[in-house]
Amino acid sequence: MSFVLPAESVSATLAYVRMLIMGLERRDPRRAARLLLDFLDVRTDHQAGRLNDEELRTELQRIGAETEVVG
């Protein structure tokens, strides 16, 4: 099954992916730390105008999917 983000506002989607990362922290702290850094980079790029909303959702989709990967 592939990971699907909820179709909500940008801020709700950011909050959802951040929640997924925090949930991963108990199971795999290293992966959670790496994904949190990716998340912060993507959010910063979006706020700075380097990513549009569609590109942001694509990156959040990737990060969210990585929280589900069992390693």
C-alpha positions as CSV (number, residue, x, y, z in Angstrom):
1,M,0.0,0.0,0.0
2,S,1.4,3.4,-0.9
3,F,1.3,6.4,1.5
4,V,-1.2,9.1,0.8
5,L,-1.3,12.5,2.4
6,P,-4.7,13.9,3.4
7,A,-5.9,16.6,1.0
8,E,-6.0,19.5,3.5
9,S,-4.3,22.9,3.8
10,V,-0.6,23.2,3.7
11,S,-0.3,23.9,7.4
12,A,-2.5,20.8,8.3
13,T,-0.3,18.7,6.0
14,L,2.9,20.0,7.6
15,A,1.4,19.2,11.0
16,Y,0.4,15.7,9.9
17,V,3.8,14.8,8.6
18,R,5.5,16.2,11.7
19,M,3.3,14.1,13.8
20,L,4.3,11.0,11.8
21,I,7.9,11.8,12.3
22,M,7.4,12.2,16.1
23,G,5.7,8.9,16.2
24,L,8.7,7.3,14.4
25,E,11.0,8.7,17.1
26,R,10.2,5.9,19.5
27,R,10.9,3.1,17.0
28,D,13.8,4.5,15.1
29,P,15.3,7.7,16.6
30,R,18.0,8.0,13.9
31,R,15.6,7.9,11.0
32,A,13.3,10.3,12.8
33,A,16.1,12.8,13.3
34,R,17.1,12.5,9.6
35,L,13.5,12.9,8.4
36,L,12.9,15.9,10.8
37,L,15.9,17.6,9.2
38,D,14.5,16.9,5.7
39,F,11.1,18.2,6.9
40,L,12.6,21.4,8.3
41,D,14.6,22.0,5.0
42,V,11.5,21.5,2.9
43,R,9.4,23.8,5.1
44,T,12.1,26.5,5.0
45,D,12.4,26.2,1.2
46,H,8.6,26.6,0.9
47,Q,8.6,29.6,3.3
48,A,11.4,31.2,1.3
49,G,9.5,30.7,-2.0
50,R,11.9,28.1,-3.4
51,L,9.2,25.5,-3.5
52,N,5.6,26.0,-4.5
53,D,2.7,24.2,-2.8
54,E,2.7,21.3,-5.3
55,E,6.5,20.7,-4.8
56,L,6.0,21.0,-1.0
57,R,3.3,18.3,-1.1
58,T,5.6,16.0,-3.2
59,E,8.4,16.3,-0.7
60,L,6.1,15.8,2.2
61,Q,4.7,12.7,0.5
62,R,8.2,11.3,0.2
63,I,9.0,12.1,3.9
64,G,5.6,10.7,5.1
65,A,6.2,7.5,3.1
66,E,9.6,7.1,4.7
67,T,8.0,7.1,8.1
68,E,6.2,3.9,7.2
69,V,9.2,2.0,5.8
70,V,10.2,-0.7,8.2
71,G,14.0,-0.9,8.2
